[in-house]
Amino acid sequence: MDNKSETTQTETRPLRRKEAAAYIQNTHGVPCSPNTLAKLASVGGGPAFRKASRFPLYSRSDLDAWVQGKMSALVRSTSELAASVSA
């Protein structure tokens, strides 16, 4: 197997919860733990996932979309955040 196909398989392989939390932290710099993902999977509000038997599996694209949805618009002051929430 050549390096290109190994990389492609690695990038498309679904991530288990621990890997998903590490991916969010390493790729986006957003603090995230496997326990947080487990809680959000139970109560809602987390990234989309599939189950394979008892194992939750996350795609990188779903994790990326979830993080982007949680991010605010670019601001230069915290007062801009308050103004955008009340608007």
C-alpha positions in Angstrom: 0.0 0.0 0.0 1.4 3.4 -0.9 1.6 6.4 1.4 -1.2 8.3 -0.5 -3.7 5.6 0.0 -2.7 5.1 3.6 -3.2 8.8 4.2 -6.6 8.8 2.5 -7.8 5.8 4.5 -6.6 7.5 7.8 -8.4 10.7 6.9 -11.7 9.0 6.0 -11.7 6.4 8.8 -14.4 7.3 11.4 -13.0 8.4 14.8 -13.9 6.8 18.2 -14.9 9.2 20.9 -11.4 9.6 22.4 -9.9 10.2 19.0 -12.7 12.7 18.1 -12.0 14.8 21.3 -8.2 14.8 20.4 -9.0 15.8 16.8 -11.1 18.7 18.0 -8.4 19.9 20.3 -5.5 19.4 17.9 -7.2 20.7 14.8 -9.3 23.6 16.1 -7.7 24.3 19.5 -11.1 24.0 21.2 -10.9 22.2 24.6 -12.9 18.9 24.4 -12.9 15.7 26.3 -14.4 12.3 25.6 -16.6 12.8 28.6 -18.0 16.0 27.1 -18.8 14.2 23.8 -20.5 11.4 25.8 -22.6 13.8 27.7 -23.6 15.7 24.6 -24.5 12.5 22.8 -26.9 11.7 25.6 -28.5 15.2 26.1 -28.0 16.6 22.6 -26.1 19.5 21.3 -23.0 17.6 20.2 -21.6 16.6 16.9 -23.4 14.1 14.7 -22.3 10.5 15.1 -23.1 7.0 14.0 -23.1 3.9 16.2 -21.3 0.7 15.3 -22.7 -1.8 17.8 -22.0 0.1 21.1 -19.3 2.3 19.7 -20.0 5.9 18.6 -18.1 6.9 15.5 -17.6 10.5 14.4 -16.6 11.8 10.9 -14.0 14.6 10.7 -16.4 16.7 8.6 -19.1 16.4 11.2 -16.7 17.4 13.9 -15.5 20.3 11.8 -19.0 21.5 11.2 -19.9 21.2 14.9 -16.9 23.3 16.0 -17.6 25.9 13.4 -21.2 26.2 14.5 -20.0 26.8 18.1 -17.6 29.6 17.1 -18.6 33.2 17.3 -18.0 35.7 14.6 -14.6 37.4 14.6 -14.6 40.3 17.1 -12.1 42.8 18.4 -13.8 43.3 21.8 -16.0 41.4 24.2 -18.5 44.2 23.9 -19.0 43.2 20.3 -20.1 39.7 21.4 -22.7 41.2 23.7 -24.0 43.4 20.9 -24.3 40.5 18.5 -26.2 38.5 21.0 -28.7 41.2 21.8 -29.2 42.1 18.1 
